[in-house]
């Protein structure tokens, strides 16, 4: 925004300078050649009085009719005949260019930083490895949801909330199947099905520890 504002201000300033130059040249022309006829000498003298070299080829003088106090009168007017690109080229855009380059540098650094530290920047929640747990959802570092069944979701919540990300088999079974005397086989199936999901969406894996517990750890 600063670069655009600086560019606009410089452009308008150049417009004003051109307007001042052509009007000043016209006043000097009229003072030297006080007549209402535009001749080759008039144009030549007018061009000589212009101080901005770039507009000498395009600037001209024209006659126009105006209404003054109810009377139609003819007056001489100066025209720059400059297009947008000519004025932009004449304007001093060093400040706006510097600001624009700074903006590009800022964007580049920001994109790099976001890619490098995206979880910390974009998502607030519980982080472990490349999995984020926030608002009761599991997400990848790119913000995409990891689709889990209700049982898998509960198990992952237990892993994420565990201080060392390790859970005993007994602890899992008592929490997930409190009324089931022996849930070892069900737990084995649950672990077998959740492993590929976790490994496909993160840098984490679930490992069995001595057949007594499971640990969610970084690969």
Secondary structure as GFF3:
##gff-version 3
##sequence-region A 1 219
A	DSSP	alpha_helix	2	32	.	.	.	ID=ss1
A	DSSP	alpha_helix	40	49	.	.	.	ID=ss2
A	DSSP	three_ten_helix	53	55	.	.	.	ID=ss3
A	DSSP	beta_strand	60	68	.	.	.	ID=ss4
A	DSSP	beta_strand	71	79	.	.	.	ID=ss5
A	DSSP	alpha_helix	84	90	.	.	.	ID=ss6
A	DSSP	alpha_helix	94	116	.	.	.	ID=ss7
A	DSSP	alpha_helix	118	122	.	.	.	ID=ss8
A	DSSP	beta_strand	126	128	.	.	.	ID=ss9
A	DSSP	beta_strand	131	134	.	.	.	ID=ss10
A	DSSP	beta_strand	137	139	.	.	.	ID=ss11
A	DSSP	alpha_helix	150	161	.	.	.	ID=ss12
A	DSSP	beta_strand	166	168	.	.	.	ID=ss13
A	DSSP	alpha_helix	169	176	.	.	.	ID=ss14
A	DSSP	alpha_helix	184	201	.	.	.	ID=ss15
A	DSSP	beta_strand	204	209	.	.	.	ID=ss16
A	DSSP	beta_strand	213	218	.	.	.	ID=ss17
###
